[in-house]
Amino acid sequence: MPTIYNKNEYADMLAVFNEVGRSTLKASRLYLLRYPQRRQPSRATYENIDKCLREKGTFPTGVKKGKSHSALDEDHQCSVLAAFELQPHASIRMIASQTDISCSSVYRILHQNSYHPYKIHYVQGLKPTDPIRR
């Protein structure tokens, strides 16, 4: 996801933010007066700029890093796949409780290994008590 603002706009926002005493509401209003042709940043944008500069030393990039899934390591994958080999008709919830891994992680492990959980639902079928076909 590309950044919404360029570096010059971020610098102008930061200058306005510091000029008004780090008030997001005042900074938002002053930025609109000074730069009416530009896109108006929200109050959260000023807080995000300040946070990124303090923590990382750079302006926001707009790229979010995904969560790391610690339950998806090799040991957990082996235990989940082994559990399903032993009990192929087991539910995800049951295997999750047995292996002490969350249901979503068990589901993610199955999909990464091309397993697609399903239950057989019998919708139609002949029974011995059904009448003989004409």
Protein Blocks (a to p, Z undefined) as FASTA:
>chain_A
ZZfbdfklmmmmmmmmmmnoopaklmmmmmmmmmmmbccddfklmmmmmmmmmmnopace
hiacddddfklcmklmmmmmmmmmmmmmbcfklmmmmnopafklmmmmmmmnopacdddd
dfbdcdfkbccdZZ
